Amino acid sequence: MALYERALKVVSCAHSEHPTASINHDLQLKLTGELQNLITELDFEGEAGDKLLQIRNQLLNGVPPSTLMELSLEILRLVLDGTHQERRTSQRFLNNITGELATLQKTTHQSADQSQIILSTAPP
């Protein structure tokens, strides 16, 4: 959210009556750098990951303040999408593990029961 607020500040500085060019440029460079770092740290697969890499390339080439605002919003949306996708993938993985553990527990219990039967019927 802080990145989005910085993007708003960059855009508002660009539209003010007396913009300070160096401050505006510094804010834009800082936000651009932070967005690039954020994208680099994320490792989403699929469509969200591909789009984030495309946005990172746009940021590397430089974008105007209004585009920077749009890209900040797009990055937030893609991060949310990627996070939701990872959550669903993790849930499926945990469900599979839970099913396999339940099967293993059942098999182990059956083996233990059979061992008890064999031991109880074996001659002393």
MDAnalysis code that builds the backbone (N, CA, C; Angstrom):
import MDAnalysis as mda
import numpy as np

u = mda.Universe.empty(372, n_residues=124, atom_resindex=np.repeat(np.arange(124), 3), trajectory=True)
u.add_TopologyAttr("name", ["N", "CA", "C"] * 124)
u.add_TopologyAttr("resid", np.arange(1, 125))
u.add_TopologyAttr("resname", ["MET", "ALA", "LEU", "TYR", "GLU", "ARG", "ALA", "LEU", "LYS", "VAL", "VAL", "SER", "CYS", "ALA", "HIS", "SER", "GLU", "HIS", "PRO", "THR", "ALA", "SER", "ILE", "ASN", "HIS", "ASP", "LEU", "GLN", "LEU", "LYS", "LEU", "THR", "GLY", "GLU", "LEU", "GLN", "ASN", "LEU", "ILE", "THR", "GLU", "LEU", "ASP", "PHE", "GLU", "GLY", "GLU", "ALA", "GLY", "ASP", "LYS", "LEU", "LEU", "GLN", "ILE", "ARG", "ASN", "GLN", "LEU", "LEU", "ASN", "GLY", "VAL", "PRO", "PRO", "SER", "THR", "LEU", "MET", "GLU", "LEU", "SER", "LEU", "GLU", "ILE", "LEU", "ARG", "LEU", "VAL", "LEU", "ASP", "GLY", "THR", "HIS", "GLN", "GLU", "ARG", "ARG", "THR", "SER", "GLN", "ARG", "PHE", "LEU", "ASN", "ASN", "ILE", "THR", "GLY", "GLU", "LEU", "ALA", "THR", "LEU", "GLN", "LYS", "THR", "THR", "HIS", "GLN", "SER", "ALA", "ASP", "GLN", "SER", "GLN", "ILE", "ILE", "LEU", "SER", "THR", "ALA", "PRO", "PRO"])
u.atoms.positions = np.array([
    [0.816, -1.180, 0.000],
    [0.000, 0.000, 0.000],
    [0.868, 1.254, 0.000],
    [2.011, 1.191, 0.645],
    [2.911, 2.337, 0.667],
    [3.382, 2.679, -0.740],
    [3.605, 1.653, -1.559],
    [4.018, 1.902, -2.941],
    [2.924, 2.628, -3.707],
    [1.685, 2.253, -3.481],
    [0.563, 2.916, -4.153],
    [0.478, 4.375, -3.714],
    [0.673, 4.639, -2.422],
    [0.640, 6.011, -1.928],
    [1.758, 6.836, -2.544],
    [2.920, 6.245, -2.721],
    [4.021, 6.960, -3.376],
    [3.683, 7.258, -4.830],
    [3.036, 6.306, -5.481],
    [2.636, 6.538, -6.870],
    [1.655, 7.699, -6.949],
    [0.724, 7.774, -6.006],
    [-0.209, 8.903, -5.968],
    [0.535, 10.217, -5.781],
    [1.535, 10.203, -4.923],
    [2.315, 11.408, -4.670],
    [3.059, 11.842, -5.928],
    [3.621, 10.888, -6.655],
    [4.325, 11.204, -7.899],
    [3.372, 11.846, -8.889],
    [2.195, 11.282, -9.040],
    [1.226, 11.814, -9.996],
    [0.738, 13.184, -9.555],
    [0.475, 13.355, -8.259],
    [-0.011, 14.657, -7.791],
    [1.058, 15.731, -7.945],
    [2.321, 15.385, -7.750],
    [3.407, 16.347, -7.968],
    [3.491, 16.733, -9.435],
    [3.255, 15.798, -10.304],
    [3.332, 16.066, -11.737],
    [2.207, 16.988, -12.182],
    [1.075, 16.987, -11.470],
    [-0.078, 17.791, -11.863],
    [-0.216, 19.085, -11.059],
    [0.636, 19.334, -10.079],
    [0.524, 20.552, -9.279],
    [0.969, 21.763, -10.092],
    [0.600, 22.969, -9.619],
    [0.914, 24.187, -10.358],
    [2.406, 24.460, -10.395],
    [3.092, 24.203, -9.303],
    [4.521, 24.475, -9.221],
    [5.270, 23.203, -8.852],
    [5.301, 22.269, -9.748],
    [5.991, 21.022, -9.397],
    [7.494, 21.251, -9.269],
    [8.058, 20.622, -8.299],
    [9.501, 20.660, -8.148],
    [10.040, 19.484, -8.937],
    [10.664, 19.788, -10.052],
    [11.077, 18.749, -10.996],
    [12.003, 17.729, -10.358],
    [12.960, 18.192, -9.565],
    [13.918, 17.239, -8.993],
    [13.257, 16.338, -7.953],
    [12.342, 16.898, -7.141],
    [11.643, 16.076, -6.143],
    [10.760, 15.058, -6.844],
    [10.021, 15.521, -7.846],
    [9.155, 14.630, -8.612],
    [9.977, 13.519, -9.262],
    [11.089, 13.893, -9.858],
    [11.940, 12.899, -10.524],
    [12.518, 11.912, -9.505],
    [12.948, 12.432, -8.350],
    [13.489, 11.555, -7.300],
    [12.432, 10.578, -6.793],
    [11.207, 11.083, -6.581],
    [10.120, 10.200, -6.143],
    [9.835, 9.128, -7.184],
    [9.816, 9.536, -8.434],
    [9.543, 8.580, -9.508],
    [10.637, 7.522, -9.580],
    [11.891, 7.947, -9.474],
    [12.994, 6.983, -9.507],
    [12.940, 6.033, -8.313],
    [12.624, 6.574, -7.142],
    [12.549, 5.731, -5.942],
    [11.420, 4.715, -6.069],
    [10.247, 5.168, -6.494],
    [9.115, 4.259, -6.656],
    [9.412, 3.210, -7.719],
    [9.999, 3.640, -8.820],
    [10.350, 2.699, -9.890],
    [11.312, 1.636, -9.372],
    [12.315, 2.061, -8.621],
    [13.274, 1.119, -8.057],
    [12.634, 0.148, -7.083],
    [11.751, 0.662, -6.225],
    [11.080, -0.208, -5.260],
    [10.160, -1.211, -5.951],
    [9.471, -0.771, -6.978],
    [8.605, -1.694, -7.725],
    [9.434, -2.772, -8.418],
    [10.564, -2.382, -8.990],
    [11.442, -3.367, -9.633],
    [11.950, -4.378, -8.616],
    [12.356, -3.897, -7.444],
    [12.836, -4.807, -6.394],
    [11.735, -5.748, -5.927],
    [10.533, -5.214, -5.760],
    [9.405, -6.047, -5.343],
    [9.159, -7.162, -6.349],
    [9.133, -6.810, -7.616],
    [8.890, -7.812, -8.661],
    [10.007, -8.844, -8.677],
    [11.247, -8.393, -8.486],
    [12.386, -9.311, -8.483],
    [12.280, -10.307, -7.331],
    [11.814, -9.848, -6.169],
    [11.702, -10.723, -5.001],
    [10.568, -11.732, -5.125],
    [9.548, -11.398, -5.901],
    [8.413, -12.306, -6.071],
    [8.769, -13.372, -7.088],
    [8.253, -14.557, -6.869],
    [8.542, -15.659, -7.786],
    [7.247, -16.379, -8.118],
    [6.301, -15.621, -8.680],
    [5.032, -16.222, -9.052],
    [5.168, -16.931, -10.382],
    [4.470, -18.043, -10.498],
    [4.441, -18.768, -11.757],
    [3.166, -18.420, -12.495],
    [3.123, -18.759, -13.750],
    [1.910, -18.567, -14.527],
    [1.748, -17.149, -15.027],
    [0.501, -16.803, -15.277],
    [0.173, -15.522, -15.904],
    [0.612, -14.326, -15.060],
    [0.390, -14.390, -13.750],
    [0.775, -13.274, -12.877],
    [2.280, -13.042, -12.933],
    [3.056, -14.110, -12.881],
    [4.509, -13.991, -12.951],
    [4.979, -13.424, -14.273],
    [4.369, -13.876, -15.364],
    [4.734, -13.372, -16.692],
    [4.427, -11.885, -16.819],
    [3.255, -11.485, -16.355],
    [2.873, -10.072, -16.441],
    [3.770, -9.200, -15.565],
    [4.134, -9.702, -14.387],
    [5.028, -8.936, -13.519],
    [6.387, -8.722, -14.178],
    [6.889, -9.734, -14.870],
    [8.169, -9.572, -15.569],
    [8.056, -8.566, -16.708],
    [6.925, -8.558, -17.400],
    [6.707, -7.567, -18.456],
    [6.687, -6.151, -17.869],
    [6.027, -6.005, -16.735],
    [5.974, -4.696, -16.080],
    [7.368, -4.277, -15.632],
    [8.129, -5.215, -15.120],
    [9.497, -4.892, -14.684],
    [10.317, -4.384, -15.862],
    [10.160, -5.011, -17.020],
    [10.873, -4.545, -18.209],
    [10.440, -3.136, -18.598],
    [9.144, -2.845, -18.475],
    [8.665, -1.485, -18.754],
    [9.305, -0.488, -17.791],
    [9.374, -0.867, -16.518],
    [9.966, 0.019, -15.518],
    [11.448, 0.257, -15.799],
    [12.133, -0.783, -16.248],
    [13.553, -0.635, -16.582],
    [13.759, 0.351, -17.727],
    [12.805, 0.391, -18.653],
    [12.906, 1.298, -19.800],
    [12.449, 2.710, -19.463],
    [11.797, 2.887, -18.320],
    [11.308, 4.200, -17.902],
    [9.881, 4.428, -18.363],
    [9.080, 4.972, -17.472],
    [7.676, 5.245, -17.777],
    [7.309, 6.620, -17.226],
    [6.330, 7.290, -17.844],
    [5.870, 8.581, -17.316],
    [5.111, 8.390, -15.999],
    [4.984, 9.457, -15.193],
    [4.315, 9.341, -13.886],
    [2.914, 8.744, -13.954],
    [2.120, 9.112, -14.941],
    [0.756, 8.571, -15.016],
    [0.773, 7.067, -15.268],
    [1.705, 6.610, -16.078],
    [1.837, 5.173, -16.332],
    [2.353, 4.463, -15.089],
    [3.223, 5.138, -14.341],
    [3.756, 4.560, -13.107],
    [2.625, 4.271, -12.126],
    [1.666, 5.167, -12.062],
    [0.496, 4.968, -11.199],
    [-0.286, 3.738, -11.648],
    [-0.548, 3.628, -12.935],
    [-1.291, 2.482, -13.473],
    [-0.539, 1.184, -13.216],
    [0.778, 1.218, -13.418],
    [1.581, 0.014, -13.197],
    [1.593, -0.381, -11.723],
    [1.602, 0.604, -10.826],
    [1.553, 0.298, -9.387],
    [0.272, -0.448, -9.041],
    [-0.837, 0.027, -9.583],
    [-2.114, -0.656, -9.344],
    [-2.112, -2.056, -9.948],
    [-1.565, -2.186, -11.146],
    [-1.503, -3.497, -11.805],
    [-0.628, -4.459, -11.002],
    [0.489, -3.957, -10.475],
    [1.375, -4.796, -9.663],
    [0.640, -5.278, -8.416],
    [-0.087, -4.380, -7.756],
    [-0.854, -4.788, -6.572],
    [-1.858, -5.880, -6.917],
    [-2.553, -5.702, -8.038],
    [-3.541, -6.702, -8.456],
    [-2.863, -8.037, -8.750],
    [-1.733, -7.989, -9.448],
    [-1.028, -9.223, -9.795],
    [-0.456, -9.916, -8.558],
    [0.006, -9.140, -7.596],
    [0.509, -9.731, -6.348],
    [-0.631, -10.438, -5.622],
    [-1.795, -9.803, -5.582],
    [-2.953, -10.456, -4.958],
    [-3.347, -11.718, -5.717],
    [-3.391, -11.638, -7.045],
    [-3.730, -12.815, -7.853],
    [-2.726, -13.942, -7.633],
    [-1.439, -13.596, -7.658],
    [-0.399, -14.602, -7.453],
    [-0.463, -15.225, -6.074],
    [-0.745, -14.402, -5.071],
    [-0.865, -14.902, -3.703],
    [-2.049, -15.851, -3.566],
    [-3.176, -15.480, -4.174],
    [-4.347, -16.367, -4.136],
    [-4.056, -17.690, -4.843],
    [-3.378, -17.626, -5.976],
    [-3.042, -18.846, -6.711],
    [-2.119, -19.738, -5.879],
    [-1.118, -19.133, -5.245],
    [-0.220, -19.919, -4.391],
    [-0.978, -20.539, -3.219],
    [-1.921, -19.803, -2.665],
    [-2.723, -20.327, -1.555],
    [-3.537, -21.535, -2.008],
    [-4.158, -21.431, -3.190],
    [-4.941, -22.566, -3.708],
    [-4.039, -23.773, -3.978],
    [-2.864, -23.526, -4.539],
    [-1.925, -24.612, -4.810],
    [-1.478, -25.266, -3.506],
    [-1.183, -24.464, -2.503],
    [-0.781, -25.002, -1.197],
    [-1.901, -25.810, -0.565],
    [-3.128, -25.336, -0.704],
    [-4.271, -26.055, -0.135],
    [-4.448, -27.412, -0.808],
    [-4.305, -27.447, -2.138],
    [-4.397, -28.737, -2.850],
    [-3.296, -29.678, -2.382],
    [-2.083, -29.166, -2.219],
    [-0.966, -29.977, -1.751],
    [-1.267, -30.545, -0.361],
    [-1.739, -29.686, 0.532],
    [-2.059, -30.152, 1.889],
    [-3.192, -31.167, 1.888],
    [-4.179, -30.966, 1.029],
    [-5.268, -31.942, 0.928],
    [-4.747, -33.294, 0.446],
    [-3.836, -33.285, -0.527],
    [-3.239, -34.538, -1.012],
    [-2.446, -35.228, 0.093],
    [-1.642, -34.461, 0.811],
    [-0.842, -35.028, 1.905],
    [-1.759, -35.604, 2.981],
    [-2.812, -34.886, 3.314],
    [-3.762, -35.364, 4.323],
    [-4.389, -36.680, 3.891],
    [-4.778, -36.778, 2.620],
    [-5.354, -38.023, 2.104],
    [-4.362, -39.170, 2.153],
    [-3.116, -38.889, 1.770],
    [-2.093, -39.937, 1.795],
    [-1.787, -40.378, 3.222],
    [-1.747, -39.435, 4.154],
    [-1.507, -39.794, 5.555],
    [-2.662, -40.614, 6.127],
    [-3.875, -40.287, 5.739],
    [-5.032, -41.067, 6.206],
    [-4.955, -42.494, 5.676],
    [-4.571, -42.644, 4.407],
    [-4.415, -43.977, 3.821],
    [-3.305, -44.744, 4.528],
    [-2.191, -44.080, 4.789],
    [-1.071, -44.713, 5.484],
    [-1.475, -45.130, 6.899],
    [-2.218, -44.281, 7.583],
    [-2.673, -44.616, 8.930],
    [-3.584, -45.839, 8.899],
    [-4.487, -45.887, 7.939],
    [-5.400, -47.027, 7.823],
    [-4.623, -48.310, 7.550],
    [-3.668, -48.249, 6.627],
    [-2.863, -49.424, 6.284],
    [-2.035, -49.880, 7.481],
    [-1.448, -48.935, 8.193],
    [-0.646, -49.267, 9.372],
    [-1.518, -49.905, 10.453],
    [-2.703, -49.366, 10.642],
    [-3.630, -49.923, 11.633],
    [-4.037, -51.353, 11.248],
    [-4.303, -51.578, 9.956],
    [-4.659, -52.924, 9.494],
    [-3.498, -53.886, 9.700],
    [-2.283, -53.441, 9.423],
    [-1.107, -54.300, 9.621],
    [-0.925, -54.637, 11.095],
    [-1.127, -53.647, 11.943],
    [-0.997, -53.889, 13.382],
    [-2.055, -54.878, 13.856],
    [-3.274, -54.733, 13.360],
    [-4.343, -55.671, 13.724],
    [-4.006, -57.087, 13.263],
    [-3.510, -57.222, 12.044],
    [-3.140, -58.548, 11.523],
    [-1.995, -59.143, 12.328],
    [-1.049, -58.303, 12.729],
    [0.061, -58.798, 13.554],
    [-0.450, -59.299, 14.897],
    [-1.392, -58.606, 15.478],
    [-1.983, -59.030, 16.751],
    [-2.695, -60.374, 16.592],
    [-3.416, -60.532, 15.486],
    [-4.127, -61.795, 15.238],
    [-3.127, -62.931, 15.091],
    [-2.072, -62.695, 14.344],
    [-1.048, -63.733, 14.134],
    [-0.394, -64.092, 15.465],
    [-0.056, -63.095, 16.264],
    [0.583, -63.358, 17.556],
    [-0.352, -64.086, 18.518],
    [-1.635, -63.776, 18.461],
    [-2.571, -64.418, 19.392],
    [-2.893, -65.852, 18.974],
    [-2.741, -66.186, 17.698],
    [-3.033, -67.549, 17.239],
    [-1.783, -68.409, 17.152],
    [-0.629, -67.823, 17.350],
    [0.616, -68.602, 17.272],
    [0.750, -69.473, 18.511],
    [1.277, -70.708, 18.321],
    [1.471, -71.583, 19.485],
    [2.536, -70.994, 20.411],
    [2.373, -71.204, 21.702],
    [3.325, -70.667, 22.692],
    [4.660, -71.304, 22.662],
])
